[in-house]
Amino acid sequence: GDLRSVLITSVLNLERLEVDLFRCGGQHHWVPATQHLFGGQIVGQALVAAAHAVSRDEQVHSLHCYFVRTGDPKVPVLYEVERTRTGKSFSVRSVKAIQHGKPIFTCQASFQLSQASPVQHQFTMPAVPPPEELLTQEELIQKFLQNPNVAEGYRKRLTKIQAQDVPIDIKPVNPPDIFSSEPQEPKQLFWVRARGYIGETDMKVHCCVAAYISDYAFLGTALLPHRQYRIKFMVSLDHSMWFHAPFRADHWMLYECESPWAGGCRGLVQGRLWRRDGVLAVTCAQEGVIRVEQTPTQSKL
């Protein structure tokens, strides 16, 4: 049989403590190298909490979030939901994530009852090779590690990345040359999906998983033209999503990311998640703090 996605069975599975009060335990499936809670996990869990406070027929159409403090992966996170408004067509739920008695994150999610409209249009999905023709992130790293001339320090970093148990399958369309520090256009494309099986279920479940996926490698798009610098500090400030059409988060989707602007120690990124049939499913936007330092001139080979 299919293995259930760890994102459903563990990462996004909150404990209900009281009406509109939930807790995520202190165990986390994957923690980034920064040793702070992964922002996508907090967004996904907050949306899970908000979804518990609306009817099954209402589906999330947008969420807007602010990260106000870094998350501590060693302690549980509490999620408080406020039923801000319940209308005939739209409902708004506000969520606050709390650690050590202080908010680390705030979010507003808006839900809508299904409504038909003749007003419809969308952009065109980029033409790219299908995921079956591309290597996974792990396979690309393994390919780089087979080069006997890779510097030892860089080999250790790649091995560490390879060992991370990220619950997402990723296939870059045009992987950057990791041995080059030449500037690149601030755009990237990769196929993504949740690892494991989720299946046909309430669409809100797939939206929560997409919220988790959307934050992975997103802000890094703003660094592609500035590869001569070493990252000192990079963290998300806010994150917004708009959900347009039904999708399966355990099926391959194309994540199209671009950064229209960076400056003032901040970077802005925008993203679109496309279904394989060319339907635009989700639009994302994020701004983050980016602080860098000049990289010493040193060959990675």
Secondary structure by P-SEA (a helix, b strand, c coil): ccccccccccccccccccccbbbbccccccccccccccaaaaaaaaaaaaaaaccccccccbbbbbbcbbbbccbbbbbbbbcccccccbbbbbbbbbccccccccbbbbbbcbbbbcccccccccccccccccccaaaaaaaaaacccccaaaaaaaaaaaaccccbbbbbccccccccccccccbbbbbbbcccccccccaaaaaaaaaaaaacccccccccccccccccbbbbcbbbbbbcbbbbcccbbbbbbbbccccccbbbbbbbbbcccccccbbbbbbbbbbbccccccccc
